[in-house]
C-alpha cells in the first residue's frame, strides 16, 4: 500500500506544479537573459555596421540619401528570396549580379557604384547587423 500512496502523492505534486505559474524570479531571470542576448546582438551589430556599412548606407528612416540605399527595411525588400540570397549579396554582390540574380541586378541598376564585398562575414554577423539596423531605425520613430 505504501508504494501506491507515494505514487499518488507524486502524481498530485506533479499536477499541482504543472498548473501553477513559475515563480516570479524565474520569469524575471528569463526576461533578463533574453534582454542580455538582444543587447549583445545589438552591440555586435552596431560595431559591425559602423565598421563595414555606415560610410555608404544610412539606417535612419529620416536620414538623407547616401551613395548606397538606406538599409531600413532591406530584409523586407528581399522577402521574395531566401535569406541566404541577401547574405550572399552582402558577401559578394558583383558575383550575384554577374550570375544574373534578379534582385541583385535590379539593385545594381538603381544605384551607381559597386558594393564592397565582405566575404568573411558569418551569417551570425550579418544577422546582427540587420538586427541593429531595424532596431535602431524603428526606435527613433
C-alpha positions in Angstrom: 0.0 0.0 0.0 2.9 2.4 0.7 4.3 2.4 -2.8 0.8 3.1 -4.2 0.4 6.1 -1.8 3.8 7.6 -2.7 2.9 7.1 -6.4 -0.4 9.0 -5.9 1.4 11.7 -3.9 4.0 12.1 -6.8 1.2 12.5 -9.3 -0.6 15.1 -7.2 2.6 17.0 -6.7 3.4 17.0 -10.4 -0.1 18.1 -11.3 0.0 21.0 -8.8 3.4 22.1 -10.0 2.3 22.0 -13.7 -0.8 24.1 -13.0 1.0 26.9 -11.1 3.0 29.5 -13.0 6.7 29.6 -12.4 7.9 31.8 -9.6 8.3 35.5 -10.4 12.1 35.2 -10.0 12.3 32.6 -12.8 10.2 34.8 -15.1 12.5 37.8 -14.3 15.6 35.7 -15.0 14.3 34.5 -18.3 13.4 38.1 -19.3 16.9 39.4 -18.3 18.6 36.6 -20.2 16.6 37.4 -23.3 17.3 41.2 -22.9 21.0 40.5 -22.5 21.1 38.4 -25.6 19.3 41.1 -27.5 21.6 43.8 -26.1 24.6 41.7 -27.1 23.2 41.1 -30.6 22.5 44.9 -30.9 26.0 45.9 -29.8 27.7 43.4 -32.1 25.6 44.6 -35.0 26.3 48.2 -34.2 30.0 47.6 -34.2 30.0 45.7 -37.4 27.7 48.2 -39.1 29.9 51.1 -38.1 33.0 49.3 -39.4 31.5 48.0 -42.6 28.4 49.9 -43.7 28.0 53.4 -42.4 30.3 55.0 -44.9 27.8 54.3 -47.7 24.5 53.3 -46.1 22.2 55.1 -43.7 19.9 53.2 -41.4 17.7 56.1 -40.2 14.3 56.3 -41.7 14.6 60.1 -41.7 18.2 60.2 -42.8 19.3 61.6 -46.2 20.2 59.5 -49.1 23.8 58.3 -49.3 25.7 56.8 -52.1 24.0 53.4 -51.4 20.4 52.5 -50.4 19.1 53.1 -47.0 19.2 49.7 -45.2 16.0 50.2 -43.2 13.6 47.6 -44.4 16.2 45.8 -46.5 15.1 42.4 -45.3 11.5 43.2 -46.3 12.8 44.3 -49.8 14.4 40.8 -50.2 11.4 38.9 -48.7 10.7 37.2 -52.0 14.1 35.5 -51.9 15.7 33.1 -49.4 17.6 34.9 -46.6 20.8 33.4 -47.9 20.4 35.5 -51.1 20.6 38.7 -49.1 23.5 37.3 -47.1 25.3 36.3 -50.3 24.7 39.7 -51.8 26.3 41.4 -48.8 29.3 39.0 -49.1 29.7 39.4 -52.9 27.1 41.5 -54.8 29.2 41.5 -58.0 29.2 37.7 -58.3 25.4 37.7 -57.9 25.0 40.4 -60.5 27.2 38.5 -63.0 25.2 35.3 -62.3 22.0 37.3 -63.2 20.2 37.1 -59.8 17.1 39.2 -60.4 17.1 41.2 -57.2 20.9 41.8 -57.4 20.6 43.0 -60.9 17.7 45.3 -60.0 19.6 46.8 -57.1 22.7 47.4 -59.2 20.6 49.3 -61.8 19.1 51.5 -59.1 22.4 52.6 -57.6 25.7 53.7 -59.1 28.9 52.2 -57.8 30.0 48.8 -56.6 29.3 47.5 -53.2 32.3 46.4 -51.3 32.4 42.6 -50.9 32.5 41.2 -47.3 33.2 37.5 -47.9 34.4 36.9 -44.4 31.2 37.9 -42.6 29.4 35.0 -41.0 25.6 34.5 -41.1 25.5 35.5 -37.4 27.5 38.7 -38.0 25.2 39.7 -40.9 22.1 38.9 -38.9 23.4 41.0 -36.0 23.9 44.0 -38.4 20.4 43.6 -39.8 19.0 43.4 -36.3 20.9 46.6 -35.4 19.6 48.4 -38.5 16.0 47.5 -37.8 16.1 48.1 -34.1 18.0 51.4 -34.3 15.7 52.8 -37.1 12.4 51.9 -35.5 13.4 53.1 -32.0 13.9 56.6 -33.4 10.5 57.0 -34.9 
